[in-house]
Amino acid sequence: MGGEKLAGTPAWQRAAGKNEEGGLNAKGRASYNKATGGNLKAPVTESNPKGDRAKRQNSFCSRMCGMKKHETGAKTKKDPDSRINKSLRKWNCKCSSAYEFGVKLAHALISK
């Protein structure tokens, strides 16, 4: 494995762009945005966000808790060092409350 192959790889796909506590660091987000034209933002880490930040946090937590529940194996679910568990911790997600938010949102969308 030569270093040439890694040099052309975007930072968000390498350890240089990943945060040890979960998710991407600023370099990784910038690399992803440049490569895809996206607009990734930093995680919402405060314990009681307001307004749009609260909606963003609830949306992320609902989505990731659902992925953890349905898309991961038993070993990954229990591993505190798995990428999904690190990101849930970083965003201060509590999967039971995220599930309740998702149910309320689904009912609101269905009733429209």
Phi and psi in radians as a Rosetta constraint file:
Dihedral C 1 N 2 CA 2 C 2 CIRCULARHARMONIC -1.543 0.35
Dihedral N 2 CA 2 C 2 N 3 CIRCULARHARMONIC 2.720 0.35
Dihedral C 2 N 3 CA 3 C 3 CIRCULARHARMONIC -1.204 0.35
Dihedral N 3 CA 3 C 3 N 4 CIRCULARHARMONIC -0.314 0.35
Dihedral C 3 N 4 CA 4 C 4 CIRCULARHARMONIC -1.081 0.35
Dihedral N 4 CA 4 C 4 N 5 CIRCULARHARMONIC -0.686 0.35
Dihedral C 4 N 5 CA 5 C 5 CIRCULARHARMONIC -1.148 0.35
Dihedral N 5 CA 5 C 5 N 6 CIRCULARHARMONIC -0.731 0.35
Dihedral C 5 N 6 CA 6 C 6 CIRCULARHARMONIC -1.248 0.35
Dihedral N 6 CA 6 C 6 N 7 CIRCULARHARMONIC -0.543 0.35
Dihedral C 6 N 7 CA 7 C 7 CIRCULARHARMONIC -1.099 0.35
Dihedral N 7 CA 7 C 7 N 8 CIRCULARHARMONIC -0.562 0.35
Dihedral C 7 N 8 CA 8 C 8 CIRCULARHARMONIC -1.510 0.35
Dihedral N 8 CA 8 C 8 N 9 CIRCULARHARMONIC -0.129 0.35
Dihedral C 8 N 9 CA 9 C 9 CIRCULARHARMONIC -1.403 0.35
Dihedral N 9 CA 9 C 9 N 10 CIRCULARHARMONIC 2.338 0.35
Dihedral C 9 N 10 CA 10 C 10 CIRCULARHARMONIC -1.055 0.35
Dihedral N 10 CA 10 C 10 N 11 CIRCULARHARMONIC 2.622 0.35
Dihedral C 10 N 11 CA 11 C 11 CIRCULARHARMONIC -1.043 0.35
Dihedral N 11 CA 11 C 11 N 12 CIRCULARHARMONIC -0.568 0.35
Dihedral C 11 N 12 CA 12 C 12 CIRCULARHARMONIC -1.198 0.35
Dihedral N 12 CA 12 C 12 N 13 CIRCULARHARMONIC -0.241 0.35
Dihedral C 12 N 13 CA 13 C 13 CIRCULARHARMONIC -1.709 0.35
Dihedral N 13 CA 13 C 13 N 14 CIRCULARHARMONIC -0.101 0.35
Dihedral C 13 N 14 CA 14 C 14 CIRCULARHARMONIC -1.979 0.35
Dihedral N 14 CA 14 C 14 N 15 CIRCULARHARMONIC 2.945 0.35
Dihedral C 14 N 15 CA 15 C 15 CIRCULARHARMONIC -1.075 0.35
Dihedral N 15 CA 15 C 15 N 16 CIRCULARHARMONIC -0.483 0.35
Dihedral C 15 N 16 CA 16 C 16 CIRCULARHARMONIC -1.098 0.35
Dihedral N 16 CA 16 C 16 N 17 CIRCULARHARMONIC -0.435 0.35
Dihedral C 16 N 17 CA 17 C 17 CIRCULARHARMONIC -1.788 0.35
Dihedral N 17 CA 17 C 17 N 18 CIRCULARHARMONIC 0.036 0.35
Dihedral C 17 N 18 CA 18 C 18 CIRCULARHARMONIC -1.838 0.35
Dihedral N 18 CA 18 C 18 N 19 CIRCULARHARMONIC 2.501 0.35
Dihedral C 18 N 19 CA 19 C 19 CIRCULARHARMONIC -1.533 0.35
Dihedral N 19 CA 19 C 19 N 20 CIRCULARHARMONIC 2.353 0.35
Dihedral C 19 N 20 CA 20 C 20 CIRCULARHARMONIC -1.097 0.35
Dihedral N 20 CA 20 C 20 N 21 CIRCULARHARMONIC -0.455 0.35
Dihedral C 20 N 21 CA 21 C 21 CIRCULARHARMONIC -1.515 0.35
Dihedral N 21 CA 21 C 21 N 22 CIRCULARHARMONIC -0.031 0.35
Dihedral C 21 N 22 CA 22 C 22 CIRCULARHARMONIC 2.102 0.35
Dihedral N 22 CA 22 C 22 N 23 CIRCULARHARMONIC 2.517 0.35
Dihedral C 22 N 23 CA 23 C 23 CIRCULARHARMONIC 1.392 0.35
Dihedral N 23 CA 23 C 23 N 24 CIRCULARHARMONIC -2.881 0.35
Dihedral C 23 N 24 CA 24 C 24 CIRCULARHARMONIC -1.798 0.35
Dihedral N 24 CA 24 C 24 N 25 CIRCULARHARMONIC 2.600 0.35
Dihedral C 24 N 25 CA 25 C 25 CIRCULARHARMONIC -1.516 0.35
Dihedral N 25 CA 25 C 25 N 26 CIRCULARHARMONIC -3.115 0.35
Dihedral C 25 N 26 CA 26 C 26 CIRCULARHARMONIC -1.030 0.35
Dihedral N 26 CA 26 C 26 N 27 CIRCULARHARMONIC -0.698 0.35
Dihedral C 26 N 27 CA 27 C 27 CIRCULARHARMONIC -1.120 0.35
Dihedral N 27 CA 27 C 27 N 28 CIRCULARHARMONIC -0.722 0.35
Dihedral C 27 N 28 CA 28 C 28 CIRCULARHARMONIC -1.151 0.35
Dihedral N 28 CA 28 C 28 N 29 CIRCULARHARMONIC -0.729 0.35
Dihedral C 28 N 29 CA 29 C 29 CIRCULARHARMONIC -1.125 0.35
Dihedral N 29 CA 29 C 29 N 30 CIRCULARHARMONIC -0.743 0.35
Dihedral C 29 N 30 CA 30 C 30 CIRCULARHARMONIC -1.100 0.35
Dihedral N 30 CA 30 C 30 N 31 CIRCULARHARMONIC -0.718 0.35
Dihedral C 30 N 31 CA 31 C 31 CIRCULARHARMONIC -1.126 0.35
Dihedral N 31 CA 31 C 31 N 32 CIRCULARHARMONIC -0.759 0.35
Dihedral C 31 N 32 CA 32 C 32 CIRCULARHARMONIC -1.116 0.35
Dihedral N 32 CA 32 C 32 N 33 CIRCULARHARMONIC -0.803 0.35
Dihedral C 32 N 33 CA 33 C 33 CIRCULARHARMONIC -1.063 0.35
Dihedral N 33 CA 33 C 33 N 34 CIRCULARHARMONIC -0.697 0.35
Dihedral C 33 N 34 CA 34 C 34 CIRCULARHARMONIC -1.180 0.35
Dihedral N 34 CA 34 C 34 N 35 CIRCULARHARMONIC -0.737 0.35
Dihedral C 34 N 35 CA 35 C 35 CIRCULARHARMONIC -1.257 0.35
Dihedral N 35 CA 35 C 35 N 36 CIRCULARHARMONIC -0.593 0.35
Dihedral C 35 N 36 CA 36 C 36 CIRCULARHARMONIC -1.975 0.35
Dihedral N 36 CA 36 C 36 N 37 CIRCULARHARMONIC -0.179 0.35
Dihedral C 36 N 37 CA 37 C 37 CIRCULARHARMONIC 1.339 0.35
Dihedral N 37 CA 37 C 37 N 38 CIRCULARHARMONIC 0.234 0.35
Dihedral C 37 N 38 CA 38 C 38 CIRCULARHARMONIC -1.364 0.35
Dihedral N 38 CA 38 C 38 N 39 CIRCULARHARMONIC -3.078 0.35
Dihedral C 38 N 39 CA 39 C 39 CIRCULARHARMONIC -2.443 0.35
Dihedral N 39 CA 39 C 39 N 40 CIRCULARHARMONIC 1.054 0.35
Dihedral C 39 N 40 CA 40 C 40 CIRCULARHARMONIC -1.165 0.35
Dihedral N 40 CA 40 C 40 N 41 CIRCULARHARMONIC 2.421 0.35
Dihedral C 40 N 41 CA 41 C 41 CIRCULARHARMONIC -1.987 0.35
Dihedral N 41 CA 41 C 41 N 42 CIRCULARHARMONIC 2.881 0.35
Dihedral C 41 N 42 CA 42 C 42 CIRCULARHARMONIC -1.159 0.35
Dihedral N 42 CA 42 C 42 N 43 CIRCULARHARMONIC 2.695 0.35
Dihedral C 42 N 43 CA 43 C 43 CIRCULARHARMONIC -1.148 0.35
Dihedral N 43 CA 43 C 43 N 44 CIRCULARHARMONIC 2.673 0.35
Dihedral C 43 N 44 CA 44 C 44 CIRCULARHARMONIC -1.509 0.35
Dihedral N 44 CA 44 C 44 N 45 CIRCULARHARMONIC 1.867 0.35
Dihedral C 44 N 45 CA 45 C 45 CIRCULARHARMONIC -1.882 0.35
Dihedral N 45 CA 45 C 45 N 46 CIRCULARHARMONIC -0.143 0.35
Dihedral C 45 N 46 CA 46 C 46 CIRCULARHARMONIC -1.246 0.35
Dihedral N 46 CA 46 C 46 N 47 CIRCULARHARMONIC 2.679 0.35
Dihedral C 46 N 47 CA 47 C 47 CIRCULARHARMONIC -1.300 0.35
Dihedral N 47 CA 47 C 47 N 48 CIRCULARHARMONIC -0.474 0.35
Dihedral C 47 N 48 CA 48 C 48 CIRCULARHARMONIC -2.419 0.35
Dihedral N 48 CA 48 C 48 N 49 CIRCULARHARMONIC 1.260 0.35
Dihedral C 48 N 49 CA 49 C 49 CIRCULARHARMONIC -1.249 0.35
Dihedral N 49 CA 49 C 49 N 50 CIRCULARHARMONIC 2.817 0.35
Dihedral C 49 N 50 CA 50 C 50 CIRCULARHARMONIC -2.109 0.35
Dihedral N 50 CA 50 C 50 N 51 CIRCULARHARMONIC 2.732 0.35
Dihedral C 50 N 51 CA 51 C 51 CIRCULARHARMONIC 1.083 0.35
Dihedral N 51 CA 51 C 51 N 52 CIRCULARHARMONIC -2.334 0.35
Dihedral C 51 N 52 CA 52 C 52 CIRCULARHARMONIC -1.104 0.35
Dihedral N 52 CA 52 C 52 N 53 CIRCULARHARMONIC -0.572 0.35
Dihedral C 52 N 53 CA 53 C 53 CIRCULARHARMONIC -1.156 0.35
Dihedral N 53 CA 53 C 53 N 54 CIRCULARHARMONIC -0.648 0.35
Dihedral C 53 N 54 CA 54 C 54 CIRCULARHARMONIC -1.159 0.35
Dihedral N 54 CA 54 C 54 N 55 CIRCULARHARMONIC -0.723 0.35
Dihedral C 54 N 55 CA 55 C 55 CIRCULARHARMONIC -1.103 0.35
Dihedral N 55 CA 55 C 55 N 56 CIRCULARHARMONIC -0.736 0.35
Dihedral C 55 N 56 CA 56 C 56 CIRCULARHARMONIC -1.111 0.35
Dihedral N 56 CA 56 C 56 N 57 CIRCULARHARMONIC -0.745 0.35
Dihedral C 56 N 57 CA 57 C 57 CIRCULARHARMONIC -1.124 0.35
Dihedral N 57 CA 57 C 57 N 58 CIRCULARHARMONIC -0.801 0.35
Dihedral C 57 N 58 CA 58 C 58 CIRCULARHARMONIC -1.098 0.35
Dihedral N 58 CA 58 C 58 N 59 CIRCULARHARMONIC -0.704 0.35
Dihedral C 58 N 59 CA 59 C 59 CIRCULARHARMONIC -1.105 0.35
Dihedral N 59 CA 59 C 59 N 60 CIRCULARHARMONIC -0.822 0.35
Dihedral C 59 N 60 CA 60 C 60 CIRCULARHARMONIC -1.070 0.35
Dihedral N 60 CA 60 C 60 N 61 CIRCULARHARMONIC -0.820 0.35
Dihedral C 60 N 61 CA 61 C 61 CIRCULARHARMONIC -1.109 0.35
Dihedral N 61 CA 61 C 61 N 62 CIRCULARHARMONIC -0.724 0.35
Dihedral C 61 N 62 CA 62 C 62 CIRCULARHARMONIC -1.053 0.35
Dihedral N 62 CA 62 C 62 N 63 CIRCULARHARMONIC -0.823 0.35
Dihedral C 62 N 63 CA 63 C 63 CIRCULARHARMONIC -1.121 0.35
Dihedral N 63 CA 63 C 63 N 64 CIRCULARHARMONIC -0.838 0.35
Dihedral C 63 N 64 CA 64 C 64 CIRCULARHARMONIC -1.254 0.35
Dihedral N 64 CA 64 C 64 N 65 CIRCULARHARMONIC -0.614 0.35
Dihedral C 64 N 65 CA 65 C 65 CIRCULARHARMONIC -1.151 0.35
Dihedral N 65 CA 65 C 65 N 66 CIRCULARHARMONIC -0.647 0.35
Dihedral C 65 N 66 CA 66 C 66 CIRCULARHARMONIC -1.120 0.35
Dihedral N 66 CA 66 C 66 N 67 CIRCULARHARMONIC -0.708 0.35
Dihedral C 66 N 67 CA 67 C 67 CIRCULARHARMONIC -1.135 0.35
Dihedral N 67 CA 67 C 67 N 68 CIRCULARHARMONIC -0.713 0.35
Dihedral C 67 N 68 CA 68 C 68 CIRCULARHARMONIC -1.102 0.35
Dihedral N 68 CA 68 C 68 N 69 CIRCULARHARMONIC -0.703 0.35
Dihedral C 68 N 69 CA 69 C 69 CIRCULARHARMONIC -1.212 0.35
Dihedral N 69 CA 69 C 69 N 70 CIRCULARHARMONIC -0.727 0.35
Dihedral C 69 N 70 CA 70 C 70 CIRCULARHARMONIC -1.840 0.35
Dihedral N 70 CA 70 C 70 N 71 CIRCULARHARMONIC -0.405 0.35
Dihedral C 70 N 71 CA 71 C 71 CIRCULARHARMONIC -1.937 0.35
Dihedral N 71 CA 71 C 71 N 72 CIRCULARHARMONIC -0.012 0.35
Dihedral C 71 N 72 CA 72 C 72 CIRCULARHARMONIC -2.032 0.35
Dihedral N 72 CA 72 C 72 N 73 CIRCULARHARMONIC 2.734 0.35
Dihedral C 72 N 73 CA 73 C 73 CIRCULARHARMONIC -1.420 0.35
Dihedral N 73 CA 73 C 73 N 74 CIRCULARHARMONIC 2.956 0.35
Dihedral C 73 N 74 CA 74 C 74 CIRCULARHARMONIC -1.063 0.35
Dihedral N 74 CA 74 C 74 N 75 CIRCULARHARMONIC -0.664 0.35
Dihedral C 74 N 75 CA 75 C 75 CIRCULARHARMONIC -1.141 0.35
Dihedral N 75 CA 75 C 75 N 76 CIRCULARHARMONIC -0.756 0.35
Dihedral C 75 N 76 CA 76 C 76 CIRCULARHARMONIC -1.175 0.35
Dihedral N 76 CA 76 C 76 N 77 CIRCULARHARMONIC -0.681 0.35
Dihedral C 76 N 77 CA 77 C 77 CIRCULARHARMONIC -1.029 0.35
Dihedral N 77 CA 77 C 77 N 78 CIRCULARHARMONIC -0.641 0.35
Dihedral C 77 N 78 CA 78 C 78 CIRCULARHARMONIC -1.583 0.35
Dihedral N 78 CA 78 C 78 N 79 CIRCULARHARMONIC -0.245 0.35
Dihedral C 78 N 79 CA 79 C 79 CIRCULARHARMONIC -1.377 0.35
Dihedral N 79 CA 79 C 79 N 80 CIRCULARHARMONIC 1.982 0.35
Dihedral C 79 N 80 CA 80 C 80 CIRCULARHARMONIC -1.170 0.35
Dihedral N 80 CA 80 C 80 N 81 CIRCULARHARMONIC -0.305 0.35
Dihedral C 80 N 81 CA 81 C 81 CIRCULARHARMONIC -1.695 0.35
Dihedral N 81 CA 81 C 81 N 82 CIRCULARHARMONIC 0.125 0.35
Dihedral C 81 N 82 CA 82 C 82 CIRCULARHARMONIC -1.238 0.35
Dihedral N 82 CA 82 C 82 N 83 CIRCULARHARMONIC 2.646 0.35
Dihedral C 82 N 83 CA 83 C 83 CIRCULARHARMONIC -1.029 0.35
Dihedral N 83 CA 83 C 83 N 84 CIRCULARHARMONIC -0.697 0.35
Dihedral C 83 N 84 CA 84 C 84 CIRCULARHARMONIC -1.180 0.35
Dihedral N 84 CA 84 C 84 N 85 CIRCULARHARMONIC -0.722 0.35
Dihedral C 84 N 85 CA 85 C 85 CIRCULARHARMONIC -1.201 0.35
Dihedral N 85 CA 85 C 85 N 86 CIRCULARHARMONIC -0.625 0.35
Dihedral C 85 N 86 CA 86 C 86 CIRCULARHARMONIC -1.113 0.35
Dihedral N 86 CA 86 C 86 N 87 CIRCULARHARMONIC -0.757 0.35
Dihedral C 86 N 87 CA 87 C 87 CIRCULARHARMONIC -1.197 0.35
Dihedral N 87 CA 87 C 87 N 88 CIRCULARHARMONIC -0.653 0.35
Dihedral C 87 N 88 CA 88 C 88 CIRCULARHARMONIC -1.104 0.35
Dihedral N 88 CA 88 C 88 N 89 CIRCULARHARMONIC -0.691 0.35
Dihedral C 88 N 89 CA 89 C 89 CIRCULARHARMONIC -1.137 0.35
Dihedral N 89 CA 89 C 89 N 90 CIRCULARHARMONIC -0.768 0.35
Dihedral C 89 N 90 CA 90 C 90 CIRCULARHARMONIC -1.034 0.35
Dihedral N 90 CA 90 C 90 N 91 CIRCULARHARMONIC -0.683 0.35
Dihedral C 90 N 91 CA 91 C 91 CIRCULARHARMONIC -1.513 0.35
Dihedral N 91 CA 91 C 91 N 92 CIRCULARHARMONIC 0.058 0.35
Dihedral C 91 N 92 CA 92 C 92 CIRCULARHARMONIC 1.012 0.35
Dihedral N 92 CA 92 C 92 N 93 CIRCULARHARMONIC 0.747 0.35
Dihedral C 92 N 93 CA 93 C 93 CIRCULARHARMONIC -1.463 0.35
Dihedral N 93 CA 93 C 93 N 94 CIRCULARHARMONIC 2.403 0.35
Dihedral C 93 N 94 CA 94 C 94 CIRCULARHARMONIC -2.089 0.35
Dihedral N 94 CA 94 C 94 N 95 CIRCULARHARMONIC 1.904 0.35
Dihedral C 94 N 95 CA 95 C 95 CIRCULARHARMONIC -1.078 0.35
Dihedral N 95 CA 95 C 95 N 96 CIRCULARHARMONIC -0.518 0.35
Dihedral C 95 N 96 CA 96 C 96 CIRCULARHARMONIC -1.180 0.35
Dihedral N 96 CA 96 C 96 N 97 CIRCULARHARMONIC -0.714 0.35
Dihedral C 96 N 97 CA 97 C 97 CIRCULARHARMONIC -1.261 0.35
Dihedral N 97 CA 97 C 97 N 98 CIRCULARHARMONIC -0.562 0.35
Dihedral C 97 N 98 CA 98 C 98 CIRCULARHARMONIC -1.166 0.35
Dihedral N 98 CA 98 C 98 N 99 CIRCULARHARMONIC -0.650 0.35
Dihedral C 98 N 99 CA 99 C 99 CIRCULARHARMONIC -1.111 0.35
Dihedral N 99 CA 99 C 99 N 100 CIRCULARHARMONIC -0.790 0.35
Dihedral C 99 N 100 CA 100 C 100 CIRCULARHARMONIC -1.061 0.35
Dihedral N 100 CA 100 C 100 N 101 CIRCULARHARMONIC -0.726 0.35
Dihedral C 100 N 101 CA 101 C 101 CIRCULARHARMONIC -1.067 0.35
Dihedral N 101 CA 101 C 101 N 102 CIRCULARHARMONIC -0.757 0.35
Dihedral C 101 N 102 CA 102 C 102 CIRCULARHARMONIC -1.099 0.35
Dihedral N 102 CA 102 C 102 N 103 CIRCULARHARMONIC -0.692 0.35
Dihedral C 102 N 103 CA 103 C 103 CIRCULARHARMONIC -1.129 0.35
Dihedral N 103 CA 103 C 103 N 104 CIRCULARHARMONIC -0.779 0.35
Dihedral C 103 N 104 CA 104 C 104 CIRCULARHARMONIC -1.076 0.35
Dihedral N 104 CA 104 C 104 N 105 CIRCULARHARMONIC -0.743 0.35
Dihedral C 104 N 105 CA 105 C 105 CIRCULARHARMONIC -1.116 0.35
Dihedral N 105 CA 105 C 105 N 106 CIRCULARHARMONIC -0.749 0.35
Dihedral C 105 N 106 CA 106 C 106 CIRCULARHARMONIC -1.090 0.35
Dihedral N 106 CA 106 C 106 N 107 CIRCULARHARMONIC -0.753 0.35
Dihedral C 106 N 107 CA 107 C 107 CIRCULARHARMONIC -1.110 0.35
Dihedral N 107 CA 107 C 107 N 108 CIRCULARHARMONIC -0.676 0.35
Dihedral C 107 N 108 CA 108 C 108 CIRCULARHARMONIC -1.141 0.35
Dihedral N 108 CA 108 C 108 N 109 CIRCULARHARMONIC -0.704 0.35
Dihedral C 108 N 109 CA 109 C 109 CIRCULARHARMONIC -1.221 0.35
Dihedral N 109 CA 109 C 109 N 110 CIRCULARHARMONIC -0.657 0.35
Dihedral C 109 N 110 CA 110 C 110 CIRCULARHARMONIC -1.194 0.35
Dihedral N 110 CA 110 C 110 N 111 CIRCULARHARMONIC -0.654 0.35
Dihedral C 110 N 111 CA 111 C 111 CIRCULARHARMONIC -1.312 0.35
Dihedral N 111 CA 111 C 111 N 112 CIRCULARHARMONIC -0.166 0.35
